[in-house]
Each structure stands twice: as structure tokens, then as C-alpha cells.
């Protein structure tokens, strides 16, 4: 199995789905808590439209809610963004408080072994972890990717 991550901010619909097809992604893991994005610009990644388009591309979709940060944890990052004067869409790094809380309250309790087993049993070969932030280090998906690399020695490519 190969793992990738992808965000949507600053990508057009064509660019976003192009990255998936160019990398021959066969399984899409949505790791967002809320599967919608405000505004028309990124409406193509709102859950129903996203799932329909992925089905057209023959890419399996799964929502891995247990890997999403809770509202409380997201609010920690929102507070850090406000203090530093950075908009969510412009963030390039996660705050330390968010990272610690996410690792302790979400990732520590998540069974990655079972997820990888389920993916393997489903025939997944090229799996992408998706959330909205453009920069992977500005998103919790980078923490999950780091854990996959550390625990399984699987190099994760960030699209």
C-alpha cells in the first residue's frame, strides 16, 4: 500500500481531481469532522458532490470520522490562529497545543492496525488522506501521516 495526503485550498476542481487521477489513487479517506466547505469555490469537496465525482473516477470513498479532530481541538487551533493573526486558509503550520491535544485525545486512541487491515482487505493500494488545508503541515492529516511513517515505515507523499 502507498499513502498520500491532499488538501483542497488553492486548488481548482480540475487540479484537485487531476492530482488523484495522476497518482492513480484508488481509495479516498476523508478525515474531516464536517464534510462541507463554505462557499461555492470549494463546493466540489462537499460530501455528496465529492462522493459522486469519486465514484465516476472509480475511487472508493470512506469517511474516517474517528481520525477527525474534535470541535474542542479545532477551537484550540482557531484560538492560536487568532492570536497569530493567520487565517485558516493561509496557515502553514499547526500550533503545538493542537498537535499535543490531537495526538493525546484522537490519535492515541485510534486503531491504525485495524484501519490498514480494512484497507488491505478492501483491495486498497493507493490511499489518500483528505482534509481541506493546502499545506499538509497545517493540517492534522500530517500527524496521521507521520504516525503511519513511524509505525509502518510507509513513506507518505503529500500532493
N, C-alpha and C positions, 0 to 999 in steps of 0.2 A: 504494500500500500504506500501511496505517496500522499502527503498532506500539503495543502496550500491555505492561504488566508486571502480574503478580499474585502475591501470596503467599497463604498459607493460614492462618497462625497468627491466632487470634482471629476466625476466620470459621466459621460453621456450614456444613454441606454445602449447604444451601439458599442461603445468602448467596453462597458461592463460585461455584456454578454459575449463580446469578442474575446475577452480575456478567458472566459470559461471555455469557449469552444477551442481557442488556440491551444490551451493547455489540456484539452481532452478530459475535462472534469466530468465524472460520471455520477458523483454524489455531492449534494449541496446541503451543508449543515448550518442552519440558521440558528445562531446563538444569541439572538436578541430577546429581550423580555417582551417588548412591544414590537409587533411585526408591521409597523407602519411608519411612514416618514411624512412629516407635514409638508404641504405644498405640492405643486404639480411637477416641479423639476425632477424629483426622485420618486414619483408615484409608481414607477415601474418596479420598484422593490417592495411595494406594499403587498402583503401576503398573497392575496388571491391572484393579482396580476403576475407576481413573481412566480408562483407555483404553475400557473398556466403556461408562461413562457418557458420555464424549465422543462415542463412536460413536452412541449413542442420540440425542444432540443434533446429530448431523451435523457435528461439529467434527473436522477431521483432526488426528492426533496425530503428533508427531515427537520423538524423543529426541536432543538435540544434545549428546552427551557431550563433544565437543571444547570446549564452552564452560563445562564444569563445572570448578570449582577442584579441584586435586588434593588428596589426603589431606594432603600436606605443607603446602599453602597453607591448607587448612581448619584445620589444627592451629595455624598462626600466629594465626588469629583466636580459636581456642579459648583459647590462652595469653593473648591480650590481654583476652578476656572474663573469665578467671580473675583476672587482675591487677586489673581494674577492678571485680570483684565483680558482673558482669552475667550473667544467664542468656541463652542464645542466643535464647530466645523473647521476651525483653524488650529486646534490643538495638535501638537506633535508628540506629546509625552503624557503618560498618566501620572497623576500625583502619587506620592509614596503612601499616603493614607489610604487611597483607593486600592493600590496594589496589595497592601497588607490585609485590608478587610476582605478583598476578593479571594485571596489565597486562603485566608483563615476560615471564612464563612461559606465559600462556594466550592472552590477547587479541592480543598482538603476533604470535603465530604462527597465528592463526585467520584464515581467508579469508572475510571478511564478504561480499565481492562474490559469491562462489560461492553462499553461503547465500541471499542476496537473489535471485540469479538462479534458484536452485532453487525458492524460494518463489513467485516470479513465474510460472515455468513450470508450477507445480502449481496455479495459479489462486488463490493466497492473496491475500486483500485486507485482512483484519483479523487480525493475528497477535499472539498474546500470548506473552511470555516468562515462564515459571513457575519459581519456587523457593519455599521454604517461609516465609521470613521475612515478617512482616506489613509492616514498613516497607521500602520499596524501597531506601533508603539504607543499610540494614543488610544488604544482600544484593548479591552480585556481579552480579545482573541489572541493577542501576542503572549499573554500569560499562559493561556491554554497551549499555544504552540510551543512555548519554552518547556512546558511540562512534558509534552509529547517527545520533544527532542531529548530531554534529560532522561526520561523514564524508559523510552524505547529505542533511542538512538536514531530516530527517523528525522531527517533534515526536513524542515518545513519551509516552503518557498512562499514569499509574500508577493502577491500580484498587485 
